[in-house]
Amino acid sequence: MIPVCPTCGSPGVPLLFGLPIREARLAAQDGKLALAGCLRPDVPPNWQCPQHHRWHYGSDSDLQAQILSILKVYGYDASDE
């Protein structure tokens, strides 16, 4: 399920913190992920809408699984790590 922004009602995309790998940059260019940079707040948001509103929704494990499935579409292979 894709959550909607509590501020504007737009659909959200997963928000990824940290230095992005190539596949994450490609997914962000296509609007499948949002890149948040390397500094994480104490209670980090995990979704972002096209208007750049950020919020927290759902469990971190569900979000990580969703991010991994997006990265795999762009060629990411976890066994390479």
Phi, psi and omega in degrees: 000136178261118180288154176259152182296128178290345180270313186239349179085004178285153176292147181260165172233152179301143180256126185246124176264154176106175178289118186283141173281170183307313182298324178291320178296319178296316179296323178293320177300326180272359178080018180270337177224160170241138180262130188251357182091187187264340182270117182258129175291167180303317176242088187285143170289161179229005176224154177216143177259172180300338178272008177071019170285142181236145180204168178253134180210136173073187183271152179295325181293321176295319180296316180299320178296320179293317178298316179299318180294325176294314181298325179296326177299329181266013173099004180291135176233110184299336181288346178285342184283000000 
